[in-house]
Amino acid sequence: MRPRPLPAGPGQESVWDYPRPPRIDPSPLEVTVRAGGKELARTSAAVRVLETSHPPNWYLPADAVAPRALTRSAVRGTVCEWKGLATYWDVRIPDGVLEAAAWSYEDPTPGFRSIAGMVSWYPALVECTVGGERVQPQDGGFYGGWITADVVGPFKGSPGSFGW
């Protein structure tokens, strides 16, 4: 059963207006990722992947990631019906390792080739900002969507959203 979308206010988007299959949307906003007091990535060349019922996932170019910040994770990849096989990355911080805190699609399906090698991050595990605003994590721990004040839900991943 489809939930009732929240009304979008001025300057907001409803995730229920996002397409299926997802769309890639370039953004000029500055995006940063930090953990353990260390900047892991910064760029003004990120893209958002927009999919019905999901807050955006933001992907940053590989060259925006600090050298040696990521190591390939032992966590097994998952498969997205749209993008293909995901590769997970552990994040090295001064106090240790955040296991599988980031992911990428190294060889995505043809419609998503433009995000090949770009990295997204779980905002529940690292601090992410978009345009200076701290991102809130998507509920549920699986999808890793980035919730900012300019998107409204309800969002898949929250309790009761199975099957949306």
C-alpha positions as semicolon CSV with decimal commas, in nm:
position;residue;x (nm);y (nm);z (nm)
1;M;0,000;0,000;0,000
2;R;0,143;0,338;-0,102
3;P;0,167;0,585;0,187
4;R;0,031;0,936;0,178
5;P;0,310;1,176;0,068
6;L;0,378;1,475;0,290
7;P;0,312;1,809;0,120
8;A;0,627;1,974;-0,014
9;G;0,672;2,333;0,097
10;P;0,851;2,613;-0,090
11;G;1,196;2,496;-0,201
12;Q;1,123;2,133;-0,111
13;E;1,087;1,815;-0,316
14;S;0,874;1,513;-0,235
15;V;1,050;1,182;-0,277
16;W;0,718;1,058;-0,413
17;D;0,776;1,276;-0,720
18;Y;1,113;1,107;-0,787
19;P;1,113;0,860;-1,079
20;R;1,138;0,484;-1,100
21;P;1,381;0,381;-1,240
22;P;1,601;0,635;-1,061
23;R;1,743;0,951;-1,218
24;I;2,094;1,092;-1,177
25;D;2,094;1,463;-1,093
26;P;2,423;1,661;-1,087
27;S;2,454;1,924;-0,813
28;P;2,686;2,224;-0,770
29;L;2,638;2,226;-0,390
30;E;2,943;2,162;-0,176
31;V;2,929;1,817;-0,019
32;T;3,158;1,709;0,264
33;V;3,213;1,386;0,452
34;R;3,391;1,368;0,789
35;A;3,455;1,104;1,054
36;G;3,680;1,079;1,355
37;G;3,773;1,447;1,330
38;K;3,906;1,391;0,977
39;E;3,776;1,519;0,643
40;L;3,726;1,220;0,418
41;A;3,587;1,392;0,108
42;R;3,485;1,733;-0,028
43;T;3,345;1,829;-0,368
44;S;3,117;2,061;-0,561
45;A;3,077;1,795;-0,832
46;A;2,853;1,542;-0,657
47;V;2,547;1,381;-0,810
48;R;2,221;1,272;-0,648
49;V;2,046;0,950;-0,738
50;L;1,673;1,010;-0,704
51;E;1,433;0,717;-0,669
52;T;1,066;0,706;-0,570
53;S;1,017;0,689;-0,191
54;H;1,389;0,725;-0,111
55;P;1,580;1,029;0,009
56;P;1,863;1,100;-0,236
57;N;2,188;0,909;-0,228
58;W;2,474;1,148;-0,297
59;Y;2,776;1,016;-0,490
60;L;3,113;1,193;-0,484
61;P;3,386;1,158;-0,748
62;A;3,668;0,927;-0,644
63;D;3,920;1,212;-0,674
64;A;3,727;1,404;-0,404
65;V;3,808;1,132;-0,149
66;A;4,115;1,177;0,070
67;P;4,402;0,942;-0,021
68;R;4,401;0,619;0,181
69;A;4,067;0,707;0,346
70;L;3,901;0,394;0,205
71;T;3,994;0,029;0,188
72;R;3,787;-0,237;0,018
73;S;3,558;-0,400;0,272
74;A;3,530;-0,772;0,339
75;V;3,154;-0,710;0,352
76;R;2,992;-0,881;0,056
77;G;2,843;-0,656;-0,209
78;T;2,471;-0,619;-0,261
79;V;2,284;-0,595;-0,589
80;C;2,064;-0,300;-0,685
81;E;1,800;-0,383;-0,944
82;W;1,890;-0,058;-1,126
83;K;2,262;-0,001;-1,071
84;G;2,404;-0,353;-1,037
85;L;2,663;-0,490;-0,793
86;A;2,775;-0,257;-0,512
87;T;3,126;-0,259;-0,368
88;Y;3,157;-0,167;0,000
89;W;3,438;0,037;0,153
90;D;3,573;0,056;0,506
91;V;3,666;0,403;0,629
92;R;3,994;0,446;0,813
93;I;3,984;0,703;1,090
94;P;4,243;0,782;1,359
95;D;4,068;0,561;1,617
96;G;4,004;0,260;1,392
97;V;3,785;0,147;1,106
98;L;3,419;0,213;1,022
99;E;3,325;-0,108;0,845
100;A;3,127;-0,076;0,520
101;A;3,059;0,295;0,576
102;A;3,073;0,374;0,203
103;W;2,988;0,205;-0,125
104;S;3,032;0,243;-0,497
105;Y;2,935;0,079;-0,823
106;E;3,258;-0,006;-1,002
107;D;3,085;-0,153;-1,308
108;P;2,724;-0,030;-1,299
109;T;2,453;-0,114;-1,548
110;P;2,451;0,090;-1,872
111;G;2,199;0,350;-1,749
112;F;2,421;0,432;-1,450
113;R;2,769;0,433;-1,606
114;S;2,813;0,799;-1,508
115;I;2,842;0,700;-1,139
116;A;3,105;0,429;-1,200
117;G;3,369;0,461;-0,929
118;M;3,188;0,742;-0,748
119;V;3,147;0,691;-0,372
120;S;2,843;0,728;-0,149
121;W;2,844;0,715;0,229
122;Y;2,614;0,607;0,511
123;P;2,528;0,926;0,703
124;A;2,444;0,712;1,007
125;L;2,816;0,621;1,022
126;V;2,990;0,938;0,904
127;E;2,905;1,309;0,913
128;C;2,780;1,430;0,575
129;T;2,688;1,785;0,479
130;V;2,521;1,928;0,170
131;G;2,549;2,301;0,115
132;G;2,657;2,336;0,479
133;E;2,354;2,146;0,615
134;R;2,421;1,833;0,819
135;V;2,249;1,533;0,663
136;Q;2,013;1,312;0,864
137;P;2,034;0,938;0,792
138;Q;1,753;0,739;0,635
139;D;1,592;0,500;0,884
140;G;1,659;0,131;0,865
141;G;2,034;0,120;0,803
142;F;2,016;-0,047;0,461
143;Y;1,958;0,221;0,198
144;G;2,184;0,502;0,320
145;G;1,974;0,793;0,190
146;W;2,066;1,152;0,279
147;I;1,781;1,351;0,434
148;T;1,805;1,730;0,415
149;A;1,547;2,001;0,482
150;D;1,463;2,025;0,112
151;V;1,321;1,671;0,082
152;V;1,002;1,534;0,238
153;G;0,872;1,177;0,269
154;P;0,762;0,958;0,417
155;F;1,081;0,766;0,334
156;K;1,125;0,397;0,261
157;G;1,322;0,226;0,538
158;S;1,117;0,363;0,824
159;P;0,908;0,122;1,034
160;G;0,610;-0,006;0,836
161;S;0,760;0,076;0,495
162;F;0,837;-0,280;0,388
163;G;0,679;-0,341;0,049
164;W;0,659;0,021;-0,068
